[in-house]
Each structure stands twice: as C-alpha cells, then as structure tokens.
Amino acid sequence: MRIAGRVLAEGLKKLKAMIKPGVNVLELDAAFAKHIADNDCQSNFKGYQGFPATICVSINEQLIHGIPTDRVIKEGDIVSVDGGCIYQG
C-alpha cells in the first residue's frame, strides 16, 4: 500500500501541475495512466463496474466521479480529480 500511495500522490501532483486553461481532460487521464504504468501499478478505477478511465474528473457543476471527456478546461473552472492505483495486486 505504501508504494501505491506514493505513486498515487506523485501522479495527482503531476495532474495538479497540468490543470490550466486549454488542457483537454483526456490528457489528464492519459498522463495519469502513463504515470502509474511507468511505476508498475494498475488503475483500480478503470474497468471497475465498467468505469472507462483511470481517474475521475469533475468540473464546476459536476458533483463527483465525473468520467473524463474531451472537455477543455477554461479559465475559472473548478476542477476536482480523484485517482487510485494498485501495486502488485
């Protein structure tokens, strides 16, 4: 759990740095997927009850567990991201 937690924390920090106007939400999902794969982890979101992505992204009026789409982040958007990963599990 310690390794997965570290990989998750690093991945979320990378996403935080990426979140700015003009970024496509699918880019965030791809970046997180690459990060966890590069660290020998797997997503525990993708495929769970059919969930199609490695992260949840909610923008503005979306409450929680938003599915990443090709939506582009705009100035003033409130963006929430959640992720998870598994190491050797």
Secondary structure as UniProt FT lines:
FT   HELIX           2..18
FT   TURN            21..22
FT   HELIX           25..38
FT   TURN            39..40
FT   STRAND          41..43
FT   TURN            46..47
FT   HELIX           48..50
FT   STRAND          55..59
FT   TURN            60..61
FT   TURN            75..76
FT   STRAND          79..83
FT   STRAND          85..87
//
